[in-house]
């Protein structure tokens, strides 16, 4: 954590968002690391976008902080990739896990696989295993750097490369890949020999917890493999899309809009 915390106000964040909107991801990351120092950290779940951001950031500053949220239910391939990343880049990935007492209380009341039973229970599991640990780590940061892209899902369509995260105390959220396509991400990974998650080779397109992720069919939406048993529910866990601030409502409007278009075409 930086000794003196720095915050941006709405005007500063807006000006920076405009200034950096057409800049390459490396320039956005460089700005964040030079501005916030150890008060900034890369957040990654070791998917394609997160690996691209990690590779860029370590090349800019080998001492950059990198953290992940370990839900304790990740695929074994994710843990294997973390070890590969630490060996290749010479870094130690900070791992933040859910509170054991909170997990125990949840499982005792609702069962180990509560997420299959209803959307509210799935969101509760995500909250305990992902959102609350994230909230704890972000409380000590000035800025966090993510691999979010605008084309990933409806709730992410309006993200800026530099913005204020009002869900986490107004710290700065940096999304250097906001305007990148998935093809650009994979081009970067191949061109720079970046380690990738082994499950991509098995048909996975978006990787989360092991029980909540499956491969997708050719041409299927990449996030269709997340919580696939749910119908017309947001493909978000709450880490990047808060219920309280209306992000889920925005996504639901996108879902309904797509359904209306499909109905009009039929």
C-alpha positions in Angstrom: 0.0 0.0 0.0 1.3 3.5 -0.8 2.2 5.7 2.2 0.0 8.6 1.0 -3.2 7.5 -0.6 -4.2 9.4 -3.8 -7.7 9.8 -5.0 -9.1 11.3 -8.2 -12.2 13.3 -8.3 -14.9 12.9 -11.0 -13.5 15.7 -13.2 -9.9 14.3 -13.1 -11.1 10.8 -13.9 -13.2 12.1 -16.7 -10.4 14.1 -18.2 -8.0 11.1 -18.0 -10.5 8.7 -19.5 -10.8 11.0 -22.5 -7.0 11.5 -22.7 -6.2 7.8 -22.6 -9.2 6.4 -24.5 -7.1 5.9 -27.7 -3.9 5.0 -26.0 -2.3 1.5 -26.1 -2.8 -0.7 -23.0 0.8 -0.4 -22.0 0.6 3.4 -21.8 -2.5 3.1 -19.6 -0.8 0.6 -17.3 2.4 2.8 -17.2 0.3 5.8 -16.1 -1.3 3.8 -13.3 1.9 2.3 -12.0 3.8 5.7 -12.2 0.8 7.5 -10.5 0.0 5.1 -7.7 3.2 3.0 -7.3 2.6 0.1 -4.8 -0.9 1.5 -4.2 -1.8 -0.1 -7.6 -2.1 -3.8 -8.3 -3.1 -6.0 -11.2 -6.1 -8.2 -10.6 -6.2 -11.4 -12.6 -8.1 -14.7 -12.7 -5.5 -16.0 -15.2 -7.9 -15.9 -18.2 -6.6 -14.6 -21.5 -7.2 -10.9 -20.8 -5.7 -11.1 -17.3 -2.6 -12.8 -18.6 -2.1 -10.1 -21.3 -2.4 -7.4 -18.6 0.0 -9.3 -16.3 2.6 -9.7 -19.0 2.4 -6.0 -20.0 2.6 -4.8 -16.4 5.6 -7.0 -15.4 7.5 -5.8 -18.4 6.8 -2.2 -17.3 7.6 -2.8 -13.6 8.9 -6.2 -12.5 7.9 -5.3 -9.0 4.3 -4.8 -9.8 1.8 -6.3 -7.4 -0.4 -9.0 -8.8 -3.3 -10.5 -6.9 -6.0 -13.1 -7.5 -9.1 -14.1 -5.6 -8.8 -17.8 -4.8 -12.4 -19.0 -4.1 -11.0 -22.4 -3.1 -13.1 -24.0 -5.8 -11.0 -23.2 -8.8 -10.0 -25.8 -11.5 -6.7 -27.5 -10.8 -5.4 -26.0 -14.0 -5.8 -22.5 -12.6 -3.6 -23.4 -9.7 -1.1 -25.0 -12.0 -1.0 -21.8 -14.2 -0.4 -19.7 -11.1 2.8 -21.7 -10.4 3.9 -21.4 -14.0 3.4 -17.6 -13.9 5.3 -17.2 -10.7 8.2 -19.2 -12.1 8.3 -17.5 -15.5 8.0 -13.9 -14.2 9.8 -14.2 -10.9 6.8 -12.8 -9.0 4.7 -13.9 -6.0 1.0 -13.8 -6.8 -1.0 -12.4 -3.8 -3.8 -14.8 -3.1 -6.9 -13.7 -1.3 -9.4 -16.3 0.0 -12.9 -16.2 1.5 -13.3 -16.0 5.3 -13.5 -19.7 6.5 -16.2 -18.9 9.0 -18.3 -17.2 6.3 -17.9 -20.2 4.0 -18.7 -22.7 6.8 -21.9 -20.8 7.7 -23.0 -20.6 4.1 -22.4 -24.3 3.4 -23.9 -25.4 6.7 -27.1 -23.5 5.9 -27.4 -24.0 2.1 -25.1 -26.9 1.2 -21.9 -27.2 -0.7 -23.4 -26.7 -4.2 -26.0 -24.1 -3.3 -25.4 -22.2 -6.6 -27.2 -24.8 -8.7 -30.5 -24.2 -6.8 -31.3 -20.6 -7.6 -29.8 -17.4 -8.9 -30.0 -15.7 -5.5 -28.1 -18.6 -3.9 -25.5 -18.5 -6.7 -25.0 -14.8 -6.1 -24.7 -15.4 -2.4 -21.9 -17.9 -3.0 -20.2 -15.5 -5.4 -20.5 -12.8 -2.8 -18.9 -14.9 0.0 -16.2 -16.5 -2.1 -15.3 -13.6 -4.5 -16.8 -10.2 -3.7 -16.0 -10.0 0.0 -12.4 -11.1 -0.4 -12.0 -8.6 -3.2 -13.5 -5.8 -1.0 -10.9 -6.6 1.6 -7.9 -6.3 -0.7 -9.2 -3.2 -2.5 -9.7 -1.4 0.8 -5.9 -1.1 1.0 -5.3 0.0 -2.7 -5.5 3.3 -4.5 -6.1 1.6 -7.9 -6.6 -1.8 -9.4 -5.9 -2.9 -13.0 -8.3 -5.3 -14.7 -8.6 -7.1 -18.0 -12.2 -6.1 -18.6 -13.3 -5.4 -22.2 -16.4 -3.6 -23.5 -17.5 -6.4 -25.8 -17.5 -9.1 -23.2 -21.0 -8.6 -21.9 -23.8 -6.0 -21.7 -22.8 -4.8 -18.2 -19.3 -3.9 -19.4 -20.2 -2.0 -22.6 -19.6 1.4 -21.1 -16.4 0.9 -19.1 -13.7 3.4 -19.5 -9.9 2.8 -19.5 -9.7 5.0 -16.4 -12.7 5.4 -14.1 -13.7 5.7 -10.5 -14.8 2.6 -8.7 -17.7 3.8 -6.5 -18.4 0.2 -5.4 -15.0 0.2 -3.6 -14.6 3.6 -1.9 -14.0 5.7 -5.1 -10.6 4.1 -5.8 -9.4 4.2 -9.4 -10.3 1.2 -11.7 -8.0 0.9 -14.8 -9.2 -1.2 -17.7 -6.4 -1.0 -20.3 -8.0 -3.5 -22.7 -11.4 -1.8 -22.7 -11.4 -1.3 -26.5 -9.6 -4.5 -27.5 -11.3 -7.4 -29.3 -10.8 -10.9 -28.2 -8.7 -11.5 -31.4 -6.4 -8.7 -30.3 -5.9 -10.3 -26.9 -5.0 -13.7 -28.4 -2.7 -12.1 -30.9 -0.8 -10.4 -28.1 -0.6 -13.7 -26.1 0.8 -15.6 -29.1 3.2 -12.8 -30.2 4.6 -12.5 -26.7 4.7 -16.2 -25.7 2.5 -15.6 -22.7 1.4 -18.7 -20.7 -2.3 -19.5 -21.2 -4.8 -21.5 -19.3 -4.9 -25.2 -20.2 -8.7 -25.3 -20.3 -8.8 -23.1 -23.4 -7.5 -26.0 -25.4 -10.5 -28.1 -24.2 -13.2 -25.8 -25.4 -13.5 -23.4 -22.5 -13.9 -19.7 -23.4 -14.5 -18.1 -20.0 -13.1 -19.7 -16.9 -14.3 -19.3 -13.3 -14.9 -21.8 -10.5 -14.7 -25.4 -11.4 -18.4 -26.3 -10.7 -19.7 -23.2 -12.5 -17.7 -23.4 -15.8 -18.1 -25.7 -18.8 -16.8 -25.7 -22.4 -18.9 -23.9 -25.1 -19.9 -25.1 -28.5 -18.4 -23.5 -31.6 -20.1 -20.1 -32.3 -21.7 -20.0 -28.8 -21.2 -16.9 -26.7 -18.0 -17.1 -24.7 -19.7 -16.5 -21.4 -22.4 -19.2 -22.1 -20.2 -21.6 -20.3 -20.6 -19.7 -17.0 -23.6 -20.6 -14.8 -25.0 -22.3 -17.9 -28.0 -23.8 -16.0 -29.4 -20.3 -15.4 -31.9 -18.7 -17.8 -32.0 -15.0 -18.4 -29.7 -14.3 -15.5 -26.7 -11.9 -15.5 -23.4 -13.6 -16.4 -21.7 -11.7 -13.6 -20.5 -12.6 -10.1 -20.6 -9.1 -8.5 -16.9 -8.4 -8.6 -17.2 -6.0 -11.6 -21.0 -5.4 -11.6 -22.7 -4.4 -8.4 -26.3 -5.0 -7.8 -26.5 -1.9 -5.6 -25.3 0.5 -8.3 -27.5 -0.8 -11.1 -25.0 -2.8 -13.1 -27.1 -5.9 -13.0 -30.1 -3.9 -14.1 -28.1 -2.7 -17.1 -27.2 -6.2 -18.0 -30.7 -7.5 -17.7 -31.8 -4.7 -20.1 -29.3 -6.0 -22.5 -30.6 -9.5 -22.2 -34.2 -8.4 -22.7 -33.2 -6.3 -25.7 -31.5 -9.3 -27.3 -34.7 -11.4 -26.6 -36.9 -8.8 -28.1 -34.7 -8.7 -31.2 -34.8 -12.5 -31.5 -38.6 -12.4 -31.2 -38.9 -9.8 -33.9 -36.8 -11.9 -36.3 -38.8 -15.0 -35.8 
